[in-house]
Amino acid sequence: MSRTTGESRARLGFAATAVLVLLAGLGLQLPGRTVAIDLAGSALYACLVGLVVAIVWPRLPAWAIAAAAFGVAAAVELLQLTGLPARIVEAVPPARLVFGSSFDPLDFLGYALGGLLLLALVPLARAVAARRGETRSSAA
């Protein structure tokens, strides 16, 4: 298997995982707000950010993807202190899913949990993608 083919399969695995994470995160918008739901939502947000990073750079090690996800999510959280995301959300309400609604320091714990989850999800998505590639090659 060529490097490009392996990267393409990894990208597909990351994209499929991202869809599942996105659906789970959107599902968390339905029930009432609790601390546990907020933490889970923050963790899934960081996971989604990490999976987007992995789609763009599929060869990054899992720890680098997790660190990037935490960093981006934390930067967006800190940006909320400026009021800029609130103005964006006011103009484009669905942007709340990306920029949040208000600063909450507890979200940093959720982002850290999301980073830890990525340490498991990234190798799993790679393994599933590689296995599917092996199955297809042996069938051909």
Secondary structure, 3 states (H helix, E strand, C coil): CCHHHHHHHHHHHHHHHHHHHHHHHHHCCCCCCCHHHHHHHHHHHHHHHHHHHHHHCCCCCHHHHHHHHHHHHHHHHHHHHHCHHHHHHHHCHHHHHHHCCCCCCCHHHHHHHHHHHHHHHHHHHHHHHHHHHHHHHHHC
